[in-house]
């Protein structure tokens, strides 16, 4: 029991004064690594906004009889198809920066309390912690 406690203590964020700067570094690093996804999401959202404007304008023109029902249906189908494609792109590039800070806060909270979480947790909690800290698993040396 004490071996696990000492091992996890080496991975813990011991001094709380380092949490704020570490959080800032983590946010910056994550955003830099995901810069392309963030940009792709922004482009998709802007394209969706433009399509919504076009759909509104199309409907307005139809209501004021500037275009026929056939024209309205044809262009509406085209715009709806574009909208579905952009929504699919947006779903694939689903980067949520609003959840980033919450996730980093939670990770830092765990990192500050790893030994305590291990000691007080049940077997499932310990498995989750082990996977979180050692995602590739732990190798054992049976000779030692």
C-alpha positions as CSV (number, residue, x, y, z in Angstrom):
1,X,0.0,0.0,0.0
2,X,2.8,2.4,0.9
3,X,4.6,1.7,-2.4
4,X,1.6,2.8,-4.5
5,X,1.2,5.9,-2.2
6,X,4.9,6.9,-2.7
7,X,4.8,6.2,-6.4
8,X,1.6,8.3,-7.0
9,X,3.1,11.1,-4.8
10,X,5.9,11.5,-7.4
11,X,3.2,12.3,-10.0
12,X,1.3,14.7,-7.8
13,X,1.3,18.4,-8.0
14,X,2.5,19.1,-4.5
15,X,2.6,22.9,-4.1
16,X,-0.7,24.7,-4.8
17,X,1.2,27.9,-5.9
18,X,2.1,26.1,-9.1
19,X,-1.5,25.3,-10.1
20,X,-2.3,28.7,-11.7
21,X,0.8,28.9,-13.9
22,X,0.6,25.2,-14.8
23,X,-3.0,25.7,-15.8
24,X,-2.1,28.6,-18.0
25,X,0.6,26.5,-19.7
26,X,-1.7,23.6,-20.2
27,X,-4.4,25.8,-21.8
28,X,-1.9,27.4,-24.1
29,X,-0.3,24.1,-25.1
30,X,-3.7,22.4,-25.7
31,X,-4.9,25.3,-27.8
32,X,-1.6,25.3,-29.8
33,X,-1.8,21.6,-30.5
34,X,-5.5,21.9,-31.5
35,X,-5.1,25.2,-33.5
36,X,-6.3,23.6,-36.7
37,X,-9.4,22.1,-35.2
38,X,-10.3,25.4,-33.5
39,X,-9.9,27.2,-36.8
40,X,-11.9,24.5,-38.7
41,X,-14.7,24.8,-36.2
42,X,-14.8,28.6,-36.5
43,X,-14.9,28.4,-40.3
44,X,-17.7,25.8,-40.2
45,X,-19.7,28.0,-37.8
46,X,-19.3,31.0,-40.0
47,X,-20.4,29.0,-43.1
48,X,-23.4,27.8,-41.2
49,X,-24.3,31.4,-40.3
50,X,-24.0,32.4,-44.0
51,X,-26.3,29.5,-45.0
52,X,-28.9,30.5,-42.4
53,X,-28.9,34.0,-43.8
54,X,-29.3,32.7,-47.4
55,X,-32.2,30.5,-46.3
56,X,-33.9,33.4,-44.6
57,X,-33.4,35.5,-47.7
58,X,-34.7,32.8,-50.0
59,X,-37.8,32.4,-47.9
60,X,-38.4,36.1,-47.9
61,X,-38.1,36.3,-51.6
62,X,-40.6,33.4,-52.0
63,X,-43.1,35.0,-49.6
64,X,-42.9,38.3,-51.5
65,X,-43.3,36.4,-54.8
66,X,-40.0,37.4,-56.2
67,X,-39.2,33.7,-57.1
68,X,-41.4,30.8,-58.0
69,X,-42.2,27.8,-55.8
70,X,-39.9,25.6,-58.1
71,X,-37.0,28.0,-57.7
72,X,-37.6,28.1,-53.9
73,X,-37.7,24.3,-53.6
74,X,-34.6,23.8,-55.8
75,X,-32.5,26.4,-53.9
76,X,-33.8,25.4,-50.5
77,X,-32.7,21.8,-51.2
78,X,-29.3,22.9,-52.3
79,X,-28.9,25.1,-49.2
80,X,-30.2,22.4,-46.8
81,X,-27.7,20.0,-48.3
82,X,-24.8,22.5,-47.8
83,X,-26.1,23.1,-44.2
84,X,-26.1,19.3,-43.5
85,X,-22.5,19.0,-44.8
86,X,-21.3,21.9,-42.7
87,X,-23.0,20.6,-39.6
88,X,-21.3,17.2,-40.2
89,X,-17.9,19.0,-40.5
90,X,-18.7,20.9,-37.3
91,X,-19.6,17.7,-35.5
92,X,-16.3,16.0,-36.7
93,X,-14.3,19.1,-35.6
94,X,-16.1,19.3,-32.2
95,X,-13.5,21.2,-30.2
96,X,-15.1,22.7,-27.1
97,X,-12.8,25.3,-25.6
98,X,-15.5,26.2,-23.1
99,X,-15.0,22.8,-21.5
100,X,-11.2,23.0,-21.7
101,X,-10.8,25.1,-18.5
102,X,-13.2,22.8,-16.6
103,X,-11.4,19.7,-17.7
104,X,-8.0,21.2,-16.8
105,X,-9.3,22.3,-13.4
106,X,-10.6,18.7,-12.8
107,X,-7.2,17.2,-13.9
108,X,-5.3,19.6,-11.7
109,X,-7.6,18.7,-8.8
110,X,-6.8,15.1,-9.4
111,X,-3.1,15.8,-9.8
112,X,-3.0,17.5,-6.5
113,X,-4.7,14.6,-4.6
114,X,-3.5,11.4,-6.3
115,X,-2.3,9.6,-3.2
116,X,-5.4,10.5,-1.2
117,X,-7.7,9.5,-4.1
118,X,-5.8,6.2,-4.3
119,X,-6.0,5.5,-0.6
120,X,-9.7,6.4,-0.2
121,X,-10.9,4.9,-3.5
122,X,-12.5,1.5,-4.2
123,X,-11.1,-0.9,-6.8
124,X,-12.9,0.8,-9.7
125,X,-11.5,4.2,-8.6
126,X,-8.0,2.8,-8.4
127,X,-8.3,1.3,-11.9
128,X,-9.4,4.6,-13.3
129,X,-6.6,6.4,-11.6
130,X,-4.1,3.8,-12.8
131,X,-5.3,4.2,-16.4
132,X,-5.3,8.0,-16.1
133,X,-1.7,8.2,-14.8
134,X,-0.4,5.2,-16.8
135,X,-2.5,4.9,-20.0
136,X,0.0,2.4,-21.5
137,X,-0.2,0.2,-18.4
138,X,2.4,-0.7,-15.9
139,X,5.1,-3.3,-16.5
140,X,6.2,-5.6,-13.7
141,X,9.7,-7.0,-13.2
142,X,9.0,-10.4,-11.7
143,X,12.6,-10.9,-10.6
144,X,12.4,-7.9,-8.3
